[in-house]
């Protein structure tokens, strides 16, 4: 069985991105509390099957990233508080993921989504 390292890296990428997004979001980061230890939450998103040079591939990845950011930031959701940190977590996660993947087609789809007000 032949292993394609390029595809492995594409699958692992979002776990790293998610960790840095959660760290960068600071107080808005989704975190699991275990005593005095704070652990950033991540969600693995594979895009090895996508052609990110095409708009279709970028749109599919954007959808996957939105779902992953929503899941990662879900612990921040508080139905009682108006500003529960969820939006900050989500925005930071999405911006960091798109920046680190660094594909012009994905950046374009991301900007279109931000302009249309699409969120989690």
C-alpha positions, 0 to 999 in steps of 0.5 A: 500500500502506497501512502501519499504524504501530500494527502496526509499533510492535507488531512492533518492541517486543520488540527494544527490550524484549529489549535492555533486559532483557539490559542489566538482567540484568547478569551473567545477560545473554546476550551475544555477545563480540567482542573487548572489545565486549559486545553484548546479544542480542535476539529480535524478537517480533511481536504486531500480529496479537493482541488483547491484551484477550483471554486467548487473545491474551495466552496466545499472546503469552506463549508467543511471549515464552517462546520468544524469551526461551529463544532469547535466553538460550540462549548462557548455557546451560552443561550443566556448571555448575549456576548458569549464568546462564540462569535469571536471564537468562530471568526478567529477560527475561520480567519486563521484556517483560511490564512494558513491554508493560503489558497486564493480560491478559498480566500475569495469564497471566505470573503464572499461569505463574510460579505453576505453575513454567512456565519456558523 
